[in-house]
Structure formats: C-alpha cells, structure tokens
Amino acid sequence: MQAVKPARPTGPAIVVNGVEHHMNVDVRTTLLDYLRDHLHLTGAKKGCDHGQCGACTVHLNGRRINACLALALAHEGDEVTTIEGLGSPERLHPMQAAFVQHDGYQCGYCTAGQIMSAVALLEEPCGGGDAAIRECMSGNLCRCGAYASIVAAIRQVRGEGGE
C-alpha cells in the first residue's frame, strides 16, 4: 500500500489573526462572509451589508475597513485582524477592558466593530475631546445608543480621562 501525501494548500493565501489561510472561494465572496462562513470567526457582524453601520469593521494591514465591502480574493497576501485576534478573555486588549468598564457594549451586536474602530482610531489623526472622537467613530452605529459609554472608554485608553 502506497502512503498518501497530504494535499498541498491551494488558492490565494490571506493571514487572519496571525494564521495563514488559503482561500478557495467564489470570486464574489466578501471578506466578511469569508471570515464568518469559512473561518467561523463570527465577531464581525453582518449589519447592513452596505458599509453604512460599521458592525463588520476589521483591520486590514493595520487599517480599519468594512469587511462587507471588500472581496476576500482581492486581499491575497494581506493581514486581517478581527476582534478574535485582538485579545482573549484571559487577556483583554485595553480597549476591550475599557468597553467592559464603561458599559460600552449594551446589546453587543455592534461591539466588535466599535472596538475595532476605536483601536484603529488610536493610530489615526483624531483630535482630542468628545466631538473629535464622535467624528472619528461616525462610521459605526449603535442601535442601543451607548455612544457616551463608548466615548468614555476611548478617552480612558487615550489617557484623556473617562474614568
């Protein structure tokens, strides 16, 4: 009997949360659908599916994007970070911990996208104060209206108070 060689990975590769994955998907598959349906990373949510709510926000090569508007195969060789790759229950990212401390999550549907945008905001030019933070976070909607708590969490992590 001849030994069977394991199949070599095929398809374009993408790195998600530090792990390389080979995409064997339809060319119309969005990055959001690839993450949720193929990798079973369900933190990013399908809210509006039109890039208007921010529930699907992930980091692509360190910048925030709406995963529902990106085609998975267009990002061969890129690095994606989802909420699952940001921290862990045992070791929360400072922004995740601040969201918990300030009750910035309410129903939780938008929370992953809010946190991913808030983390990206730390590296972007965003002025100080609540108005600037609200403007920089304006692509993320919260149906529960937890905006004051979200701003307080961001201010805390930015070192602007919010305690």
Phi and psi in radians as a Rosetta constraint file:
Dihedral C 1 N 2 CA 2 C 2 CIRCULARHARMONIC -1.589 0.35
Dihedral N 2 CA 2 C 2 N 3 CIRCULARHARMONIC 2.394 0.35
Dihedral C 2 N 3 CA 3 C 3 CIRCULARHARMONIC -1.178 0.35
Dihedral N 3 CA 3 C 3 N 4 CIRCULARHARMONIC 2.434 0.35
Dihedral C 3 N 4 CA 4 C 4 CIRCULARHARMONIC -1.595 0.35
Dihedral N 4 CA 4 C 4 N 5 CIRCULARHARMONIC 2.209 0.35
Dihedral C 4 N 5 CA 5 C 5 CIRCULARHARMONIC -1.365 0.35
Dihedral N 5 CA 5 C 5 N 6 CIRCULARHARMONIC 2.416 0.35
Dihedral C 5 N 6 CA 6 C 6 CIRCULARHARMONIC -1.126 0.35
Dihedral N 6 CA 6 C 6 N 7 CIRCULARHARMONIC 2.531 0.35
Dihedral C 6 N 7 CA 7 C 7 CIRCULARHARMONIC -1.158 0.35
Dihedral N 7 CA 7 C 7 N 8 CIRCULARHARMONIC 2.448 0.35
Dihedral C 7 N 8 CA 8 C 8 CIRCULARHARMONIC -1.370 0.35
Dihedral N 8 CA 8 C 8 N 9 CIRCULARHARMONIC 2.485 0.35
Dihedral C 8 N 9 CA 9 C 9 CIRCULARHARMONIC -1.038 0.35
Dihedral N 9 CA 9 C 9 N 10 CIRCULARHARMONIC 2.423 0.35
Dihedral C 9 N 10 CA 10 C 10 CIRCULARHARMONIC -2.134 0.35
Dihedral N 10 CA 10 C 10 N 11 CIRCULARHARMONIC 2.837 0.35
Dihedral C 10 N 11 CA 11 C 11 CIRCULARHARMONIC 1.612 0.35
Dihedral N 11 CA 11 C 11 N 12 CIRCULARHARMONIC 2.815 0.35
Dihedral C 11 N 12 CA 12 C 12 CIRCULARHARMONIC -1.067 0.35
Dihedral N 12 CA 12 C 12 N 13 CIRCULARHARMONIC 2.562 0.35
Dihedral C 12 N 13 CA 13 C 13 CIRCULARHARMONIC -1.795 0.35
Dihedral N 13 CA 13 C 13 N 14 CIRCULARHARMONIC 2.580 0.35
Dihedral C 13 N 14 CA 14 C 14 CIRCULARHARMONIC -2.422 0.35
Dihedral N 14 CA 14 C 14 N 15 CIRCULARHARMONIC 2.536 0.35
Dihedral C 14 N 15 CA 15 C 15 CIRCULARHARMONIC -1.771 0.35
Dihedral N 15 CA 15 C 15 N 16 CIRCULARHARMONIC 2.094 0.35
Dihedral C 15 N 16 CA 16 C 16 CIRCULARHARMONIC -2.102 0.35
Dihedral N 16 CA 16 C 16 N 17 CIRCULARHARMONIC 2.087 0.35
Dihedral C 16 N 17 CA 17 C 17 CIRCULARHARMONIC 0.922 0.35
Dihedral N 17 CA 17 C 17 N 18 CIRCULARHARMONIC 0.686 0.35
Dihedral C 17 N 18 CA 18 C 18 CIRCULARHARMONIC 1.487 0.35
Dihedral N 18 CA 18 C 18 N 19 CIRCULARHARMONIC 0.002 0.35
Dihedral C 18 N 19 CA 19 C 19 CIRCULARHARMONIC -2.025 0.35
Dihedral N 19 CA 19 C 19 N 20 CIRCULARHARMONIC 2.275 0.35
Dihedral C 19 N 20 CA 20 C 20 CIRCULARHARMONIC -1.364 0.35
Dihedral N 20 CA 20 C 20 N 21 CIRCULARHARMONIC 2.316 0.35
Dihedral C 20 N 21 CA 21 C 21 CIRCULARHARMONIC -2.211 0.35
Dihedral N 21 CA 21 C 21 N 22 CIRCULARHARMONIC 2.440 0.35
Dihedral C 21 N 22 CA 22 C 22 CIRCULARHARMONIC -1.710 0.35
Dihedral N 22 CA 22 C 22 N 23 CIRCULARHARMONIC 2.182 0.35
Dihedral C 22 N 23 CA 23 C 23 CIRCULARHARMONIC -1.591 0.35
Dihedral N 23 CA 23 C 23 N 24 CIRCULARHARMONIC 2.060 0.35
Dihedral C 23 N 24 CA 24 C 24 CIRCULARHARMONIC -2.072 0.35
Dihedral N 24 CA 24 C 24 N 25 CIRCULARHARMONIC 1.332 0.35
Dihedral C 24 N 25 CA 25 C 25 CIRCULARHARMONIC -2.301 0.35
Dihedral N 25 CA 25 C 25 N 26 CIRCULARHARMONIC 2.855 0.35
Dihedral C 25 N 26 CA 26 C 26 CIRCULARHARMONIC -1.087 0.35
Dihedral N 26 CA 26 C 26 N 27 CIRCULARHARMONIC 2.529 0.35
Dihedral C 26 N 27 CA 27 C 27 CIRCULARHARMONIC -1.087 0.35
Dihedral N 27 CA 27 C 27 N 28 CIRCULARHARMONIC -0.308 0.35
Dihedral C 27 N 28 CA 28 C 28 CIRCULARHARMONIC -1.587 0.35
Dihedral N 28 CA 28 C 28 N 29 CIRCULARHARMONIC 0.009 0.35
Dihedral C 28 N 29 CA 29 C 29 CIRCULARHARMONIC -1.238 0.35
Dihedral N 29 CA 29 C 29 N 30 CIRCULARHARMONIC 2.180 0.35
Dihedral C 29 N 30 CA 30 C 30 CIRCULARHARMONIC -1.325 0.35
Dihedral N 30 CA 30 C 30 N 31 CIRCULARHARMONIC 2.800 0.35
Dihedral C 30 N 31 CA 31 C 31 CIRCULARHARMONIC -1.056 0.35
Dihedral N 31 CA 31 C 31 N 32 CIRCULARHARMONIC -0.674 0.35
Dihedral C 31 N 32 CA 32 C 32 CIRCULARHARMONIC -1.058 0.35
Dihedral N 32 CA 32 C 32 N 33 CIRCULARHARMONIC -0.834 0.35
Dihedral C 32 N 33 CA 33 C 33 CIRCULARHARMONIC -1.138 0.35
Dihedral N 33 CA 33 C 33 N 34 CIRCULARHARMONIC -0.638 0.35
Dihedral C 33 N 34 CA 34 C 34 CIRCULARHARMONIC -1.098 0.35
Dihedral N 34 CA 34 C 34 N 35 CIRCULARHARMONIC -0.820 0.35
Dihedral C 34 N 35 CA 35 C 35 CIRCULARHARMONIC -1.079 0.35
Dihedral N 35 CA 35 C 35 N 36 CIRCULARHARMONIC -0.810 0.35
Dihedral C 35 N 36 CA 36 C 36 CIRCULARHARMONIC -1.345 0.35
Dihedral N 36 CA 36 C 36 N 37 CIRCULARHARMONIC -0.839 0.35
Dihedral C 36 N 37 CA 37 C 37 CIRCULARHARMONIC -1.533 0.35
Dihedral N 37 CA 37 C 37 N 38 CIRCULARHARMONIC -0.498 0.35
Dihedral C 37 N 38 CA 38 C 38 CIRCULARHARMONIC -1.788 0.35
Dihedral N 38 CA 38 C 38 N 39 CIRCULARHARMONIC -0.655 0.35
Dihedral C 38 N 39 CA 39 C 39 CIRCULARHARMONIC -1.756 0.35
Dihedral N 39 CA 39 C 39 N 40 CIRCULARHARMONIC -0.143 0.35
Dihedral C 39 N 40 CA 40 C 40 CIRCULARHARMONIC 1.050 0.35
Dihedral N 40 CA 40 C 40 N 41 CIRCULARHARMONIC 0.595 0.35
Dihedral C 40 N 41 CA 41 C 41 CIRCULARHARMONIC -1.700 0.35
Dihedral N 41 CA 41 C 41 N 42 CIRCULARHARMONIC 1.724 0.35
Dihedral C 41 N 42 CA 42 C 42 CIRCULARHARMONIC -1.750 0.35
Dihedral N 42 CA 42 C 42 N 43 CIRCULARHARMONIC 0.194 0.35
Dihedral C 42 N 43 CA 43 C 43 CIRCULARHARMONIC -1.108 0.35
Dihedral N 43 CA 43 C 43 N 44 CIRCULARHARMONIC -0.817 0.35
Dihedral C 43 N 44 CA 44 C 44 CIRCULARHARMONIC -1.232 0.35
Dihedral N 44 CA 44 C 44 N 45 CIRCULARHARMONIC 2.242 0.35
Dihedral C 44 N 45 CA 45 C 45 CIRCULARHARMONIC -1.805 0.35
Dihedral N 45 CA 45 C 45 N 46 CIRCULARHARMONIC 2.660 0.35
Dihedral C 45 N 46 CA 46 C 46 CIRCULARHARMONIC -1.611 0.35
Dihedral N 46 CA 46 C 46 N 47 CIRCULARHARMONIC 1.745 0.35
Dihedral C 46 N 47 CA 47 C 47 CIRCULARHARMONIC -1.612 0.35
Dihedral N 47 CA 47 C 47 N 48 CIRCULARHARMONIC -1.371 0.35
Dihedral C 47 N 48 CA 48 C 48 CIRCULARHARMONIC -1.739 0.35
Dihedral N 48 CA 48 C 48 N 49 CIRCULARHARMONIC -0.387 0.35
Dihedral C 48 N 49 CA 49 C 49 CIRCULARHARMONIC 1.107 0.35
Dihedral N 49 CA 49 C 49 N 50 CIRCULARHARMONIC 0.348 0.35
Dihedral C 49 N 50 CA 50 C 50 CIRCULARHARMONIC -2.296 0.35
Dihedral N 50 CA 50 C 50 N 51 CIRCULARHARMONIC 0.156 0.35
Dihedral C 50 N 51 CA 51 C 51 CIRCULARHARMONIC 1.318 0.35
Dihedral N 51 CA 51 C 51 N 52 CIRCULARHARMONIC 0.352 0.35
Dihedral C 51 N 52 CA 52 C 52 CIRCULARHARMONIC -1.823 0.35
Dihedral N 52 CA 52 C 52 N 53 CIRCULARHARMONIC -0.276 0.35
Dihedral C 52 N 53 CA 53 C 53 CIRCULARHARMONIC -1.917 0.35
Dihedral N 53 CA 53 C 53 N 54 CIRCULARHARMONIC -0.434 0.35
Dihedral C 53 N 54 CA 54 C 54 CIRCULARHARMONIC 1.452 0.35
Dihedral N 54 CA 54 C 54 N 55 CIRCULARHARMONIC 0.029 0.35
Dihedral C 54 N 55 CA 55 C 55 CIRCULARHARMONIC -1.111 0.35
Dihedral N 55 CA 55 C 55 N 56 CIRCULARHARMONIC -0.351 0.35
Dihedral C 55 N 56 CA 56 C 56 CIRCULARHARMONIC -1.751 0.35
Dihedral N 56 CA 56 C 56 N 57 CIRCULARHARMONIC 0.263 0.35
Dihedral C 56 N 57 CA 57 C 57 CIRCULARHARMONIC -1.093 0.35
Dihedral N 57 CA 57 C 57 N 58 CIRCULARHARMONIC 2.264 0.35
Dihedral C 57 N 58 CA 58 C 58 CIRCULARHARMONIC -2.368 0.35
Dihedral N 58 CA 58 C 58 N 59 CIRCULARHARMONIC 3.001 0.35
Dihedral C 58 N 59 CA 59 C 59 CIRCULARHARMONIC -1.770 0.35
Dihedral N 59 CA 59 C 59 N 60 CIRCULARHARMONIC 2.296 0.35
Dihedral C 59 N 60 CA 60 C 60 CIRCULARHARMONIC -2.078 0.35
Dihedral N 60 CA 60 C 60 N 61 CIRCULARHARMONIC 1.980 0.35
Dihedral C 60 N 61 CA 61 C 61 CIRCULARHARMONIC 0.913 0.35
Dihedral N 61 CA 61 C 61 N 62 CIRCULARHARMONIC 0.679 0.35
Dihedral C 61 N 62 CA 62 C 62 CIRCULARHARMONIC 1.530 0.35
Dihedral N 62 CA 62 C 62 N 63 CIRCULARHARMONIC -0.041 0.35
Dihedral C 62 N 63 CA 63 C 63 CIRCULARHARMONIC -2.052 0.35
Dihedral N 63 CA 63 C 63 N 64 CIRCULARHARMONIC 2.557 0.35
Dihedral C 63 N 64 CA 64 C 64 CIRCULARHARMONIC -1.351 0.35
Dihedral N 64 CA 64 C 64 N 65 CIRCULARHARMONIC 2.448 0.35
Dihedral C 64 N 65 CA 65 C 65 CIRCULARHARMONIC -2.478 0.35
Dihedral N 65 CA 65 C 65 N 66 CIRCULARHARMONIC 2.821 0.35
Dihedral C 65 N 66 CA 66 C 66 CIRCULARHARMONIC -1.547 0.35
Dihedral N 66 CA 66 C 66 N 67 CIRCULARHARMONIC 1.959 0.35
Dihedral C 66 N 67 CA 67 C 67 CIRCULARHARMONIC -1.164 0.35
Dihedral N 67 CA 67 C 67 N 68 CIRCULARHARMONIC -0.368 0.35
Dihedral C 67 N 68 CA 68 C 68 CIRCULARHARMONIC -1.262 0.35
Dihedral N 68 CA 68 C 68 N 69 CIRCULARHARMONIC -0.303 0.35
Dihedral C 68 N 69 CA 69 C 69 CIRCULARHARMONIC -1.747 0.35
Dihedral N 69 CA 69 C 69 N 70 CIRCULARHARMONIC -0.037 0.35
Dihedral C 69 N 70 CA 70 C 70 CIRCULARHARMONIC -1.886 0.35
Dihedral N 70 CA 70 C 70 N 71 CIRCULARHARMONIC 2.373 0.35
Dihedral C 70 N 71 CA 71 C 71 CIRCULARHARMONIC -1.458 0.35
Dihedral N 71 CA 71 C 71 N 72 CIRCULARHARMONIC 2.296 0.35
Dihedral C 71 N 72 CA 72 C 72 CIRCULARHARMONIC -0.973 0.35
Dihedral N 72 CA 72 C 72 N 73 CIRCULARHARMONIC -0.836 0.35
Dihedral C 72 N 73 CA 73 C 73 CIRCULARHARMONIC -1.180 0.35
Dihedral N 73 CA 73 C 73 N 74 CIRCULARHARMONIC -0.299 0.35
Dihedral C 73 N 74 CA 74 C 74 CIRCULARHARMONIC -1.310 0.35
Dihedral N 74 CA 74 C 74 N 75 CIRCULARHARMONIC -0.124 0.35
Dihedral C 74 N 75 CA 75 C 75 CIRCULARHARMONIC -2.034 0.35
Dihedral N 75 CA 75 C 75 N 76 CIRCULARHARMONIC 0.581 0.35
Dihedral C 75 N 76 CA 76 C 76 CIRCULARHARMONIC -0.990 0.35
Dihedral N 76 CA 76 C 76 N 77 CIRCULARHARMONIC 2.289 0.35
Dihedral C 76 N 77 CA 77 C 77 CIRCULARHARMONIC 1.450 0.35
Dihedral N 77 CA 77 C 77 N 78 CIRCULARHARMONIC -0.106 0.35
Dihedral C 77 N 78 CA 78 C 78 CIRCULARHARMONIC -1.458 0.35
Dihedral N 78 CA 78 C 78 N 79 CIRCULARHARMONIC 2.900 0.35
Dihedral C 78 N 79 CA 79 C 79 CIRCULARHARMONIC -1.979 0.35
Dihedral N 79 CA 79 C 79 N 80 CIRCULARHARMONIC 2.214 0.35
Dihedral C 79 N 80 CA 80 C 80 CIRCULARHARMONIC -2.011 0.35
Dihedral N 80 CA 80 C 80 N 81 CIRCULARHARMONIC 2.386 0.35
Dihedral C 80 N 81 CA 81 C 81 CIRCULARHARMONIC -2.103 0.35
Dihedral N 81 CA 81 C 81 N 82 CIRCULARHARMONIC 2.230 0.35
Dihedral C 81 N 82 CA 82 C 82 CIRCULARHARMONIC -1.876 0.35
Dihedral N 82 CA 82 C 82 N 83 CIRCULARHARMONIC 3.054 0.35
Dihedral C 82 N 83 CA 83 C 83 CIRCULARHARMONIC -1.015 0.35
Dihedral N 83 CA 83 C 83 N 84 CIRCULARHARMONIC -0.557 0.35
Dihedral C 83 N 84 CA 84 C 84 CIRCULARHARMONIC -1.141 0.35
Dihedral N 84 CA 84 C 84 N 85 CIRCULARHARMONIC -0.443 0.35
Dihedral C 84 N 85 CA 85 C 85 CIRCULARHARMONIC -1.675 0.35
Dihedral N 85 CA 85 C 85 N 86 CIRCULARHARMONIC -0.031 0.35
Dihedral C 85 N 86 CA 86 C 86 CIRCULARHARMONIC -1.421 0.35
Dihedral N 86 CA 86 C 86 N 87 CIRCULARHARMONIC -0.760 0.35
Dihedral C 86 N 87 CA 87 C 87 CIRCULARHARMONIC -2.735 0.35
Dihedral N 87 CA 87 C 87 N 88 CIRCULARHARMONIC -3.063 0.35
Dihedral C 87 N 88 CA 88 C 88 CIRCULARHARMONIC -2.347 0.35
Dihedral N 88 CA 88 C 88 N 89 CIRCULARHARMONIC 2.863 0.35
Dihedral C 88 N 89 CA 89 C 89 CIRCULARHARMONIC -0.996 0.35
Dihedral N 89 CA 89 C 89 N 90 CIRCULARHARMONIC -0.559 0.35
Dihedral C 89 N 90 CA 90 C 90 CIRCULARHARMONIC -1.399 0.35
Dihedral N 90 CA 90 C 90 N 91 CIRCULARHARMONIC -0.432 0.35
Dihedral C 90 N 91 CA 91 C 91 CIRCULARHARMONIC -2.488 0.35
Dihedral N 91 CA 91 C 91 N 92 CIRCULARHARMONIC 1.396 0.35
Dihedral C 91 N 92 CA 92 C 92 CIRCULARHARMONIC -1.189 0.35
Dihedral N 92 CA 92 C 92 N 93 CIRCULARHARMONIC 2.556 0.35
Dihedral C 92 N 93 CA 93 C 93 CIRCULARHARMONIC -1.128 0.35
Dihedral N 93 CA 93 C 93 N 94 CIRCULARHARMONIC 2.595 0.35
Dihedral C 93 N 94 CA 94 C 94 CIRCULARHARMONIC -0.926 0.35
Dihedral N 94 CA 94 C 94 N 95 CIRCULARHARMONIC -0.587 0.35
Dihedral C 94 N 95 CA 95 C 95 CIRCULARHARMONIC -1.249 0.35
Dihedral N 95 CA 95 C 95 N 96 CIRCULARHARMONIC -0.675 0.35
Dihedral C 95 N 96 CA 96 C 96 CIRCULARHARMONIC -1.079 0.35
Dihedral N 96 CA 96 C 96 N 97 CIRCULARHARMONIC -0.782 0.35
Dihedral C 96 N 97 CA 97 C 97 CIRCULARHARMONIC -1.088 0.35
Dihedral N 97 CA 97 C 97 N 98 CIRCULARHARMONIC -0.693 0.35
Dihedral C 97 N 98 CA 98 C 98 CIRCULARHARMONIC -1.172 0.35
Dihedral N 98 CA 98 C 98 N 99 CIRCULARHARMONIC -0.668 0.35
Dihedral C 98 N 99 CA 99 C 99 CIRCULARHARMONIC -1.078 0.35
Dihedral N 99 CA 99 C 99 N 100 CIRCULARHARMONIC -0.718 0.35
Dihedral C 99 N 100 CA 100 C 100 CIRCULARHARMONIC -1.133 0.35
Dihedral N 100 CA 100 C 100 N 101 CIRCULARHARMONIC -0.830 0.35
Dihedral C 100 N 101 CA 101 C 101 CIRCULARHARMONIC -1.047 0.35
Dihedral N 101 CA 101 C 101 N 102 CIRCULARHARMONIC -0.655 0.35
Dihedral C 101 N 102 CA 102 C 102 CIRCULARHARMONIC -1.742 0.35
Dihedral N 102 CA 102 C 102 N 103 CIRCULARHARMONIC 0.164 0.35
Dihedral C 102 N 103 CA 103 C 103 CIRCULARHARMONIC 0.943 0.35
Dihedral N 103 CA 103 C 103 N 104 CIRCULARHARMONIC 0.810 0.35
Dihedral C 103 N 104 CA 104 C 104 CIRCULARHARMONIC -1.539 0.35
Dihedral N 104 CA 104 C 104 N 105 CIRCULARHARMONIC 0.421 0.35
Dihedral C 104 N 105 CA 105 C 105 CIRCULARHARMONIC -2.164 0.35
Dihedral N 105 CA 105 C 105 N 106 CIRCULARHARMONIC -0.393 0.35
Dihedral C 105 N 106 CA 106 C 106 CIRCULARHARMONIC 0.696 0.35
Dihedral N 106 CA 106 C 106 N 107 CIRCULARHARMONIC -1.974 0.35
Dihedral C 106 N 107 CA 107 C 107 CIRCULARHARMONIC -1.294 0.35
Dihedral N 107 CA 107 C 107 N 108 CIRCULARHARMONIC -0.392 0.35
Dihedral C 107 N 108 CA 108 C 108 CIRCULARHARMONIC 1.631 0.35
Dihedral N 108 CA 108 C 108 N 109 CIRCULARHARMONIC -0.174 0.35
Dihedral C 108 N 109 CA 109 C 109 CIRCULARHARMONIC -1.097 0.35
Dihedral N 109 CA 109 C 109 N 110 CIRCULARHARMONIC -0.765 0.35
Dihedral C 109 N 110 CA 110 C 110 CIRCULARHARMONIC -1.569 0.35
Dihedral N 110 CA 110 C 110 N 111 CIRCULARHARMONIC -0.112 0.35
Dihedral C 110 N 111 CA 111 C 111 CIRCULARHARMONIC -1.004 0.35
Dihedral N 111 CA 111 C 111 N 112 CIRCULARHARMONIC -0.800 0.35
Dihedral C 111 N 112 CA 112 C 112 CIRCULARHARMONIC -1.038 0.35
Dihedral N 112 CA 112 C 112 N 113 CIRCULARHARMONIC -0.797 0.35
Dihedral C 112 N 113 CA 113 C 113 CIRCULARHARMONIC -1.135 0.35
Dihedral N 113 CA 113 C 113 N 114 CIRCULARHARMONIC -0.693 0.35
Dihedral C 113 N 114 CA 114 C 114 CIRCULARHARMONIC -1.082 0.35
Dihedral N 114 CA 114 C 114 N 115 CIRCULARHARMONIC -0.803 0.35
Dihedral C 114 N 115 CA 115 C 115 CIRCULARHARMONIC -1.143 0.35
Dihedral N 115 CA 115 C 115 N 116 CIRCULARHARMONIC -0.758 0.35
Dihedral C 115 N 116 CA 116 C 116 CIRCULARHARMONIC -1.083 0.35
Dihedral N 116 CA 116 C 116 N 117 CIRCULARHARMONIC -0.699 0.35
Dihedral C 116 N 117 CA 117 C 117 CIRCULARHARMONIC -1.173 0.35
Dihedral N 117 CA 117 C 117 N 118 CIRCULARHARMONIC -0.719 0.35
Dihedral C 117 N 118 CA 118 C 118 CIRCULARHARMONIC -1.109 0.35
Dihedral N 118 CA 118 C 118 N 119 CIRCULARHARMONIC -0.703 0.35
Dihedral C 118 N 119 CA 119 C 119 CIRCULARHARMONIC -1.128 0.35
Dihedral N 119 CA 119 C 119 N 120 CIRCULARHARMONIC -0.748 0.35
Dihedral C 119 N 120 CA 120 C 120 CIRCULARHARMONIC -1.108 0.35
Dihedral N 120 CA 120 C 120 N 121 CIRCULARHARMONIC -0.662 0.35
Dihedral C 120 N 121 CA 121 C 121 CIRCULARHARMONIC -0.996 0.35
Dihedral N 121 CA 121 C 121 N 122 CIRCULARHARMONIC -0.543 0.35
Dihedral C 121 N 122 CA 122 C 122 CIRCULARHARMONIC -1.074 0.35
Dihedral N 122 CA 122 C 122 N 123 CIRCULARHARMONIC -0.449 0.35
Dihedral C 122 N 123 CA 123 C 123 CIRCULARHARMONIC -1.788 0.35
Dihedral N 123 CA 123 C 123 N 124 CIRCULARHARMONIC -0.007 0.35
Dihedral C 123 N 124 CA 124 C 124 CIRCULARHARMONIC -1.822 0.35
Dihedral N 124 CA 124 C 124 N 125 CIRCULARHARMONIC 2.760 0.35
Dihedral C 124 N 125 CA 125 C 125 CIRCULARHARMONIC -1.246 0.35
Dihedral N 125 CA 125 C 125 N 126 CIRCULARHARMONIC 1.878 0.35
Dihedral C 125 N 126 CA 126 C 126 CIRCULARHARMONIC -2.442 0.35
Dihedral N 126 CA 126 C 126 N 127 CIRCULARHARMONIC 2.105 0.35
Dihedral C 126 N 127 CA 127 C 127 CIRCULARHARMONIC -1.068 0.35
Dihedral N 127 CA 127 C 127 N 128 CIRCULARHARMONIC 3.004 0.35
Dihedral C 127 N 128 CA 128 C 128 CIRCULARHARMONIC -1.448 0.35
Dihedral N 128 CA 128 C 128 N 129 CIRCULARHARMONIC 2.843 0.35
Dihedral C 128 N 129 CA 129 C 129 CIRCULARHARMONIC 1.584 0.35
Dihedral N 129 CA 129 C 129 N 130 CIRCULARHARMONIC 2.849 0.35
Dihedral C 129 N 130 CA 130 C 130 CIRCULARHARMONIC -1.062 0.35
Dihedral N 130 CA 130 C 130 N 131 CIRCULARHARMONIC -0.733 0.35
Dihedral C 130 N 131 CA 131 C 131 CIRCULARHARMONIC -1.084 0.35
Dihedral N 131 CA 131 C 131 N 132 CIRCULARHARMONIC -0.734 0.35
Dihedral C 131 N 132 CA 132 C 132 CIRCULARHARMONIC -1.148 0.35
Dihedral N 132 CA 132 C 132 N 133 CIRCULARHARMONIC -0.741 0.35
Dihedral C 132 N 133 CA 133 C 133 CIRCULARHARMONIC -1.099 0.35
Dihedral N 133 CA 133 C 133 N 134 CIRCULARHARMONIC -0.783 0.35
Dihedral C 133 N 134 CA 134 C 134 CIRCULARHARMONIC -1.039 0.35
Dihedral N 134 CA 134 C 134 N 135 CIRCULARHARMONIC -0.708 0.35
Dihedral C 134 N 135 CA 135 C 135 CIRCULARHARMONIC -1.134 0.35
Dihedral N 135 CA 135 C 135 N 136 CIRCULARHARMONIC -0.766 0.35
Dihedral C 135 N 136 CA 136 C 136 CIRCULARHARMONIC -1.199 0.35
Dihedral N 136 CA 136 C 136 N 137 CIRCULARHARMONIC -0.394 0.35
Dihedral C 136 N 137 CA 137 C 137 CIRCULARHARMONIC -1.767 0.35
Dihedral N 137 CA 137 C 137 N 138 CIRCULARHARMONIC 0.151 0.35
Dihedral C 137 N 138 CA 138 C 138 CIRCULARHARMONIC -1.142 0.35
Dihedral N 138 CA 138 C 138 N 139 CIRCULARHARMONIC -0.243 0.35
Dihedral C 138 N 139 CA 139 C 139 CIRCULARHARMONIC -1.460 0.35
Dihedral N 139 CA 139 C 139 N 140 CIRCULARHARMONIC 0.004 0.35
Dihedral C 139 N 140 CA 140 C 140 CIRCULARHARMONIC -2.070 0.35
Dihedral N 140 CA 140 C 140 N 141 CIRCULARHARMONIC 2.060 0.35
Dihedral C 140 N 141 CA 141 C 141 CIRCULARHARMONIC -1.717 0.35
Dihedral N 141 CA 141 C 141 N 142 CIRCULARHARMONIC 2.532 0.35
Dihedral C 141 N 142 CA 142 C 142 CIRCULARHARMONIC -2.158 0.35
Dihedral N 142 CA 142 C 142 N 143 CIRCULARHARMONIC 1.987 0.35
Dihedral C 142 N 143 CA 143 C 143 CIRCULARHARMONIC -1.180 0.35
Dihedral N 143 CA 143 C 143 N 144 CIRCULARHARMONIC -0.404 0.35
Dihedral C 143 N 144 CA 144 C 144 CIRCULARHARMONIC -1.504 0.35
Dihedral N 144 CA 144 C 144 N 145 CIRCULARHARMONIC -0.253 0.35
Dihedral C 144 N 145 CA 145 C 145 CIRCULARHARMONIC 1.362 0.35
Dihedral N 145 CA 145 C 145 N 146 CIRCULARHARMONIC 0.620 0.35
Dihedral C 145 N 146 CA 146 C 146 CIRCULARHARMONIC -1.484 0.35
Dihedral N 146 CA 146 C 146 N 147 CIRCULARHARMONIC 0.430 0.35
Dihedral C 146 N 147 CA 147 C 147 CIRCULARHARMONIC -1.028 0.35
Dihedral N 147 CA 147 C 147 N 148 CIRCULARHARMONIC -0.734 0.35
Dihedral C 147 N 148 CA 148 C 148 CIRCULARHARMONIC -1.080 0.35
Dihedral N 148 CA 148 C 148 N 149 CIRCULARHARMONIC -0.704 0.35
Dihedral C 148 N 149 CA 149 C 149 CIRCULARHARMONIC -1.206 0.35
Dihedral N 149 CA 149 C 149 N 150 CIRCULARHARMONIC -0.662 0.35
Dihedral C 149 N 150 CA 150 C 150 CIRCULARHARMONIC -1.123 0.35
Dihedral N 150 CA 150 C 150 N 151 CIRCULARHARMONIC -0.796 0.35
Dihedral C 150 N 151 CA 151 C 151 CIRCULARHARMONIC -1.085 0.35
Dihedral N 151 CA 151 C 151 N 152 CIRCULARHARMONIC -0.731 0.35
Dihedral C 151 N 152 CA 152 C 152 CIRCULARHARMONIC -1.082 0.35
Dihedral N 152 CA 152 C 152 N 153 CIRCULARHARMONIC -0.706 0.35
Dihedral C 152 N 153 CA 153 C 153 CIRCULARHARMONIC -1.109 0.35
Dihedral N 153 CA 153 C 153 N 154 CIRCULARHARMONIC -0.776 0.35
Dihedral C 153 N 154 CA 154 C 154 CIRCULARHARMONIC -1.116 0.35
Dihedral N 154 CA 154 C 154 N 155 CIRCULARHARMONIC -0.771 0.35
Dihedral C 154 N 155 CA 155 C 155 CIRCULARHARMONIC -1.048 0.35
Dihedral N 155 CA 155 C 155 N 156 CIRCULARHARMONIC -0.706 0.35
Dihedral C 155 N 156 CA 156 C 156 CIRCULARHARMONIC -1.070 0.35
Dihedral N 156 CA 156 C 156 N 157 CIRCULARHARMONIC -0.830 0.35
Dihedral C 156 N 157 CA 157 C 157 CIRCULARHARMONIC -1.191 0.35
Dihedral N 157 CA 157 C 157 N 158 CIRCULARHARMONIC -0.565 0.35
Dihedral C 157 N 158 CA 158 C 158 CIRCULARHARMONIC -1.334 0.35
Dihedral N 158 CA 158 C 158 N 159 CIRCULARHARMONIC -0.113 0.35
Dihedral C 158 N 159 CA 159 C 159 CIRCULARHARMONIC 1.393 0.35
Dihedral N 159 CA 159 C 159 N 160 CIRCULARHARMONIC 0.444 0.35
Dihedral C 159 N 160 CA 160 C 160 CIRCULARHARMONIC -1.861 0.35
Dihedral N 160 CA 160 C 160 N 161 CIRCULARHARMONIC 0.364 0.35
Dihedral C 160 N 161 CA 161 C 161 CIRCULARHARMONIC 1.667 0.35
Dihedral N 161 CA 161 C 161 N 162 CIRCULARHARMONIC -2.512 0.35
Dihedral C 161 N 162 CA 162 C 162 CIRCULARHARMONIC 1.553 0.35
Dihedral N 162 CA 162 C 162 N 163 CIRCULARHARMONIC 0.092 0.35
